[in-house]
């Protein structure tokens, strides 16, 4: 108890009862993904979120760096809402860093410098979450995961694949999300379900880009084979959503089963280069962007590598590698 001596007595009591056997002992042995030396040496209070989505779930939320749970409600309330339907294991603990200083401490102790959102330890059944993501405007900056919910889905992917691989985690998280949606849809009355493909964004430039991408696939047998003869069908069943992802080189990004298209006026999609891989028409370049994301959607066939790393040099290398594969097979 000495390491909590600086806290008010009420907080020390809660800590002693709730965390002594659950967090204190458990997290001394965090070993999955990286070794951690007892990161929870800060004020923590245990919350319980139960009966999420009508199921007997019991994920535990530990808030770190505050003296009362209410001081972290800005993160815990939307977090509990986001957990609905995601499918974290029932005995999982989600640790919320409620201040930037605490997040930096936990990230440093966890040797997790390549993330600004969250990291997961499968063996000890913990996910550490940066509470600040619930205070930022969307889309989130510094990460390809554009919303807090997509961050959680990605971390669930690490749990499902029991791996460090970011691309596999994305794929597993997306598959889980799709299964959860299908299960929820199956529980709805038949009259309330919508038939057919996911609605495609009506933004005119996105619609033209999709048409150009489909035309490119249909014009080449080699390209059709590259996408395992599923390219047009997958495009037709994908939701393309117009989002402002900020200025710069990001044209679009795969988010779960959907594609977020950057409509920032200074972004690559709305303001494509005058010449790109021999293409000069903006519509053709935008169609290439759609096909690039399709390559990620069908990565088991296309062998696309995950190129949305937060490590820029690695991201650029893989992005060029993926573009090369697409160009050789479809252009």
C-alpha positions as CSV (number, residue, x, y, z in Angstrom):
1,X,0.0,0.0,0.0
2,X,3.0,2.3,0.4
3,X,3.1,3.1,-3.3
4,X,-0.5,4.6,-3.0
5,X,0.3,6.6,0.1
6,X,0.0,9.9,-1.8
7,X,-3.7,9.3,-2.6
8,X,-6.7,10.2,-0.5
9,X,-7.8,7.5,1.9
10,X,-11.0,6.7,0.0
11,X,-9.0,6.1,-3.2
12,X,-6.5,3.9,-1.3
13,X,-9.4,1.8,0.0
14,X,-10.9,1.2,-3.4
15,X,-7.5,0.4,-4.8
16,X,-6.7,-2.0,-2.0
17,X,-9.9,-3.9,-2.5
18,X,-10.4,-3.8,-6.2
19,X,-7.0,-3.7,-7.7
20,X,-4.7,-5.6,-5.3
21,X,-5.4,-9.0,-6.8
22,X,-6.7,-7.9,-10.3
23,X,-4.4,-5.2,-11.6
24,X,-1.5,-5.1,-9.2
25,X,-0.6,-8.8,-9.5
26,X,-1.8,-9.4,-13.0
27,X,0.0,-6.6,-14.7
28,X,3.4,-7.3,-13.2
29,X,3.6,-10.0,-15.8
30,X,2.6,-8.2,-19.0
31,X,4.5,-9.9,-21.7
32,X,2.5,-10.1,-24.9
33,X,3.8,-7.8,-27.6
34,X,6.4,-6.2,-25.2
35,X,7.5,-6.5,-21.6
36,X,6.1,-4.1,-19.1
37,X,7.4,-3.3,-15.6
38,X,4.2,-2.9,-13.5
39,X,2.8,0.2,-15.3
40,X,-0.1,0.7,-12.9
41,X,1.6,2.7,-10.2
42,X,-0.8,5.6,-10.5
43,X,-4.2,6.4,-9.0
44,X,-6.8,3.9,-10.4
45,X,-10.5,3.2,-9.8
46,X,-12.4,0.2,-11.1
47,X,-15.6,0.6,-13.0
48,X,-17.8,-2.2,-14.4
49,X,-19.8,-2.1,-17.6
50,X,-22.3,-4.9,-17.7
51,X,-25.1,-6.2,-19.9
52,X,-23.8,-4.5,-23.0
53,X,-25.9,-5.1,-26.1
54,X,-28.1,-7.3,-24.0
55,X,-25.4,-9.9,-23.2
56,X,-23.8,-10.9,-20.0
57,X,-20.5,-9.1,-20.7
58,X,-18.3,-7.9,-17.9
59,X,-15.3,-6.1,-19.3
60,X,-13.7,-4.0,-16.6
61,X,-12.6,-0.4,-17.2
62,X,-9.8,0.9,-15.1
63,X,-9.3,4.6,-15.1
64,X,-5.8,5.8,-14.4
65,X,-4.5,9.1,-13.3
66,X,-7.7,10.5,-11.6
67,X,-9.1,10.4,-8.0
68,X,-12.7,9.9,-9.0
69,X,-14.4,8.0,-11.8
70,X,-16.3,11.1,-12.8
71,X,-13.1,12.9,-13.7
72,X,-12.7,10.5,-16.6
73,X,-16.3,10.3,-17.7
74,X,-15.4,12.1,-20.9
75,X,-13.8,8.9,-22.0
76,X,-15.6,6.1,-20.0
77,X,-19.1,7.0,-21.1
78,X,-18.5,6.9,-24.8
79,X,-16.2,4.0,-24.3
80,X,-18.9,1.9,-22.7
81,X,-21.2,2.9,-25.6
82,X,-18.5,1.9,-28.2
83,X,-17.9,-1.4,-26.6
84,X,-21.5,-2.4,-27.4
85,X,-21.4,-5.1,-30.1
86,X,-17.6,-5.1,-30.6
87,X,-17.1,-8.5,-28.8
88,X,-14.2,-8.0,-26.4
89,X,-13.8,-11.1,-24.2
90,X,-15.9,-11.0,-21.0
91,X,-12.9,-11.1,-18.7
92,X,-11.0,-8.3,-20.5
93,X,-9.7,-5.2,-18.7
94,X,-9.5,-1.9,-20.6
95,X,-7.2,0.6,-18.9
96,X,-8.0,4.2,-19.8
97,X,-5.2,6.8,-19.4
98,X,-7.2,9.9,-18.4
99,X,-4.5,12.5,-18.8
100,X,-1.8,13.1,-21.4
101,X,1.0,12.7,-18.8
102,X,-0.4,9.3,-17.7
103,X,-0.7,8.1,-21.3
104,X,2.9,9.0,-21.9
105,X,4.0,7.2,-18.8
106,X,2.1,4.0,-19.7
107,X,3.2,4.2,-23.3
108,X,6.8,4.5,-22.1
109,X,6.5,1.7,-19.6
110,X,4.8,-0.4,-22.3
111,X,7.5,0.4,-24.9
112,X,4.5,1.3,-27.2
113,X,6.0,4.4,-28.9
114,X,4.5,3.5,-32.3
115,X,0.9,4.2,-31.3
116,X,-1.0,7.3,-30.2
117,X,-4.3,5.5,-29.5
118,X,-4.0,2.1,-27.7
119,X,-2.0,-1.0,-27.2
120,X,-2.9,-4.5,-26.1
121,X,-1.4,-7.3,-24.1
122,X,-3.1,-10.6,-24.9
123,X,-1.5,-12.8,-22.2
124,X,-2.5,-10.5,-19.3
125,X,-5.8,-9.7,-21.0
126,X,-5.5,-5.9,-21.0
127,X,-5.9,-3.1,-23.5
128,X,-4.4,0.3,-22.6
129,X,-6.4,3.2,-24.2
130,X,-5.5,6.9,-24.6
131,X,-8.5,8.6,-23.2
132,X,-7.7,11.7,-25.2
133,X,-9.1,10.1,-28.3
134,X,-12.5,10.8,-26.9
135,X,-11.7,14.6,-26.7
136,X,-10.3,15.0,-30.3
137,X,-12.3,16.0,-33.3
138,X,-12.8,13.3,-35.9
139,X,-11.2,11.9,-37.9
140,X,-8.4,11.1,-35.3
141,X,-5.0,12.5,-36.3
142,X,-1.8,10.5,-36.4
143,X,-3.5,7.1,-37.0
144,X,-5.3,5.3,-39.8
145,X,-8.0,4.4,-37.4
146,X,-10.3,7.3,-37.8
147,X,-12.6,6.9,-34.8
148,X,-12.3,5.6,-31.2
149,X,-14.6,2.7,-32.1
150,X,-12.3,1.7,-35.0
151,X,-9.4,1.8,-32.6
152,X,-11.2,-0.7,-30.3
153,X,-12.0,-2.9,-33.3
154,X,-8.3,-2.9,-34.3
155,X,-7.2,-3.9,-30.7
156,X,-9.8,-6.7,-30.7
157,X,-8.1,-7.8,-33.9
158,X,-4.9,-8.3,-32.0
159,X,-6.8,-10.4,-29.4
160,X,-8.4,-12.5,-32.1
161,X,-5.1,-13.2,-34.1
162,X,-3.0,-13.3,-30.9
163,X,-0.4,-11.5,-32.8
164,X,1.7,-8.3,-33.2
165,X,0.9,-8.0,-36.9
166,X,-1.0,-4.8,-37.6
167,X,-2.4,-5.9,-40.9
168,X,-3.7,-9.2,-39.5
169,X,-5.2,-7.3,-36.6
170,X,-7.0,-5.0,-39.0
171,X,-8.3,-7.9,-40.9
172,X,-9.4,-9.8,-37.8
173,X,-11.1,-6.7,-36.4
174,X,-12.9,-6.1,-39.7
175,X,-14.1,-9.8,-39.8
176,X,-15.4,-9.5,-36.3
177,X,-17.2,-6.3,-37.0
178,X,-18.8,-7.8,-40.1
179,X,-20.0,-10.9,-38.1
180,X,-21.4,-8.6,-35.3
181,X,-23.3,-6.6,-37.9
182,X,-24.7,-9.8,-39.5
183,X,-25.8,-11.1,-36.1
184,X,-27.5,-7.8,-35.2
185,X,-29.2,-7.8,-38.6
186,X,-30.4,-11.3,-38.2
187,X,-32.1,-10.3,-34.9
188,X,-34.1,-7.5,-36.6
189,X,-37.6,-8.1,-38.0
190,X,-37.5,-8.9,-41.7
191,X,-39.5,-5.8,-42.5
192,X,-36.8,-3.6,-41.0
193,X,-33.8,-5.1,-42.8
194,X,-32.4,-3.5,-45.9
195,X,-31.6,-5.7,-48.9
196,X,-28.7,-5.3,-51.3
197,X,-25.3,-3.8,-51.1
198,X,-24.1,-1.2,-48.6
199,X,-25.1,2.3,-49.7
200,X,-22.4,4.0,-51.7
201,X,-21.6,7.7,-51.1
202,X,-23.5,10.0,-53.5
203,X,-20.6,12.5,-53.6
204,X,-20.2,13.0,-57.4
205,X,-16.4,12.7,-57.5
206,X,-16.5,9.5,-55.5
207,X,-19.1,8.0,-57.8
208,X,-17.0,8.9,-60.9
209,X,-13.9,7.3,-59.3
210,X,-15.8,4.1,-58.5
211,X,-17.0,3.9,-62.1
212,X,-13.5,4.4,-63.4
213,X,-12.2,1.7,-61.1
214,X,-14.8,-0.8,-62.2
215,X,-14.2,0.1,-65.8
216,X,-10.4,-0.6,-65.4
217,X,-11.1,-4.0,-63.8
218,X,-13.5,-5.0,-66.6
219,X,-11.1,-3.9,-69.3
220,X,-8.4,-6.4,-68.4
221,X,-8.5,-10.1,-67.8
222,X,-5.2,-9.8,-65.9
223,X,-6.7,-7.2,-63.6
224,X,-9.8,-9.3,-63.0
225,X,-7.6,-12.2,-62.1
226,X,-5.5,-10.0,-59.8
227,X,-8.6,-9.3,-57.8
228,X,-9.7,-13.0,-57.9
229,X,-12.6,-12.1,-60.2
230,X,-14.3,-10.5,-57.2
231,X,-13.3,-6.9,-57.7
232,X,-16.4,-5.4,-59.1
233,X,-18.6,-7.3,-56.7
234,X,-16.6,-6.2,-53.7
235,X,-16.8,-2.5,-54.8
236,X,-20.5,-2.8,-55.2
237,X,-20.9,-4.1,-51.7
238,X,-18.6,-1.5,-50.1
239,X,-19.6,1.7,-48.4
240,X,-17.6,4.7,-49.5
241,X,-18.0,7.6,-47.1
242,X,-16.8,11.2,-47.7
243,X,-14.7,12.4,-44.7
244,X,-12.3,15.2,-44.2
245,X,-9.0,13.4,-43.4
246,X,-7.0,16.6,-43.6
247,X,-4.6,17.9,-46.3
248,X,-1.7,15.9,-47.6
249,X,-1.2,12.6,-49.4
250,X,-4.0,10.5,-47.9
251,X,-6.6,9.9,-50.6
252,X,-8.6,7.1,-48.9
253,X,-8.3,4.6,-46.1
254,X,-9.9,1.2,-45.3
255,X,-12.0,1.4,-42.2
256,X,-13.4,-2.0,-41.2
257,X,-15.4,-3.1,-44.2
258,X,-15.9,0.4,-45.6
259,X,-13.7,3.0,-47.3
260,X,-13.3,6.6,-46.0
261,X,-12.5,8.9,-48.9
262,X,-10.7,12.1,-48.1
263,X,-12.7,15.1,-49.4
264,X,-10.4,17.7,-47.9
265,X,-9.9,20.3,-50.7
266,X,-6.1,20.0,-50.3
267,X,-6.1,16.2,-49.9
268,X,-4.9,13.8,-52.6
269,X,-8.3,12.6,-53.7
270,X,-9.8,16.1,-54.3
271,X,-6.6,17.5,-55.6
272,X,-4.8,14.6,-57.3
273,X,-1.4,15.1,-59.0
274,X,-1.4,16.4,-62.6
275,X,0.4,13.2,-63.7
276,X,0.4,9.9,-61.8
277,X,2.0,6.7,-63.2
278,X,1.2,7.8,-66.8
279,X,-2.3,8.9,-66.0
280,X,-3.3,12.5,-66.6
281,X,-7.1,12.6,-66.1
282,X,-8.1,13.3,-62.5
283,X,-10.9,10.8,-62.8
284,X,-8.5,8.0,-63.7
285,X,-6.1,8.8,-60.8
286,X,-9.1,8.8,-58.4
287,X,-10.1,5.4,-59.8
288,X,-6.6,4.2,-59.0
289,X,-7.1,5.3,-55.4
290,X,-10.3,3.2,-55.2
291,X,-8.4,0.2,-56.7
292,X,-5.6,0.6,-54.2
293,X,-8.1,0.3,-51.3
294,X,-9.7,-2.6,-53.0
295,X,-6.2,-4.2,-53.0
296,X,-6.3,-4.0,-49.2
297,X,-9.8,-5.4,-49.1
298,X,-8.7,-8.4,-51.1
299,X,-5.2,-8.6,-49.6
300,X,-5.2,-12.4,-49.4
301,X,-5.3,-12.4,-53.2
302,X,-3.4,-9.3,-54.1
303,X,-0.7,-9.7,-51.4
304,X,-1.1,-6.1,-50.5
305,X,0.8,-5.2,-47.3
306,X,-0.5,-2.9,-44.6
307,X,0.7,0.5,-45.5
308,X,-0.9,2.7,-43.0
309,X,1.8,2.4,-40.4
310,X,2.5,5.2,-38.0
311,X,6.1,4.8,-39.0
312,X,6.4,7.0,-42.1
313,X,9.4,5.3,-43.7
314,X,7.8,1.8,-43.4
315,X,4.4,3.2,-44.6
316,X,6.0,4.8,-47.7
317,X,7.9,1.7,-48.6
318,X,4.9,-0.6,-48.4
319,X,2.7,2.0,-50.2
320,X,5.0,2.1,-53.2
321,X,5.2,-1.7,-53.2
322,X,1.5,-2.1,-53.2
323,X,1.1,0.5,-56.0
324,X,3.7,-1.4,-58.0
325,X,1.6,-4.6,-57.8
326,X,-1.5,-2.7,-58.8
327,X,0.2,-1.0,-61.8
328,X,1.8,-4.3,-63.1
329,X,-1.5,-6.1,-63.1
330,X,-4.1,-3.5,-64.0
331,X,-2.3,-0.8,-66.1
